[in-house]
Structures are given as C-alpha cells and as structure tokens.
Amino acid sequence: MSPTATAILDAARGALLETGYASLSTRKVAERAGVPLSQIHYHFGSKENLVLELLDTENAKLVGRQAAMYAGDEPLAVQWVRACDYLDDDLASGYVRILHELLAAGLSHEVIGKRVRAMLDAWGAVLTEAFASHEARGVDFSPFTVPQLAALASASFLGAEAIILAGQEDDTLPVRDALRAVGALIATAEAAAASSASTTPAGARS
C-alpha cells in the first residue's frame, strides 16, 4: 500500500472514531490526511470502499491473532480469558467502535452489510474450529453443539461490545465480568473431562 493510501486510511480511522460513520465525509478525511480529495477517489473509489478497506485491514489482523491463540495447546478456559483481555485491547484501540459503526451502517447499506457479515463469518469460523478442537480433546459441552457454542460466543461478545459502547456497562450489567466468569464454567468442564479420562480404564479408551 502506498504512503498516501496509508495516510488516508489513518485519517479515516481517526475521523470515524471522532464523528461516526453517518457524519464521515471523504472531504473531511482528505483534509485530515492533507491530500487532495481526488486521491481518496483514486485509491478507494468511494466513502464506502474506504471504510470497508479500513475495517478489512484491522479485521484480518485480529482474526489472525485470535486464530493463532485458539490453535495453541492451552486449555480453552485460559484462551477464553485471553479473549476477554483482547476485548479490552480492541475497545481501547477503537476497533470495536469501527466494527459496530459499520454493523449499524450495514443494516441499510447492502454492500457494507454483505462485507461486514463476511467478516463476522470469519470470526465464527475461528470460534467453531476452537470449540471443535477442544471437544475432540474430550471436553463435554453438552447439551450444546459446536455450532451453537460458536453462535453463543459470538453473540455474547458482540452484545457485550454494544452495551459497553452504549455506556450501559455498570453494576446491573457487568458484561465484561460476566464474560470472564464464563471462563470459570469452561474450566469446570475441562476439569471434568480430565478427571473422566484419568479414571477410564486404558482398554476402554483404545
């Protein structure tokens, strides 16, 4: 990516976090980046393409981060708590705000909606692979299926993000604490799986 395109993306990121998608204009982005308006149209074509490129860039990096974490050998409970730490990081970086700005925009804009749904599908695929991997190691998630678990995890984090962005996180809606408490439930399930494996006769496991 050229230095000019990078400067434009950085400016779009700052403007989006400052004013939101509805108030974002390519003219404001160009002024912020210190480039002619024509450069935005040259590199990105439209406001929609610009913000989607911005989200694509950030999303690909974070999906890769999450996939690498879940691919490790740590217990799922440990990985879940780390995912909660990542949520704090992503809130602080502005990624969550950008994602939810475009989620909202996608409700009435077909192109944005399609691209954002594809990004969410990528997160869902990472979670599905994670739960399937740990189930294969003997963790009993019943009565939930792996796709159901991925759906619940996705909905839990997205819902928590929306509540936090809306400023509703408080003692009556301690969403981040609730997410971290799920890690304790997962730890219980993993401990039960480990205990069952250690008490099952070797011949029964072959």
Secondary structure, DSSP 8 states (H G I E B T S, - for coil): --HHHHHHHHHHHHHHHHH-STT--HHHHHHHHTS-HHHHHHHTSSHHHHHHHHHHHHHHHHHHHHHHHHTSSS-HHHHHHHHHHHHHHHHHHTHHHHHHHHHHHTTT-HHHHHHHHHHHHHHHHHHHHHHHHHHHTT---TT--HHHHHHHHHHHHHHHHHHHHTT--BTTB-HHHHHHHHHHHHHHHHHHHHHHHHHS-HHHH-
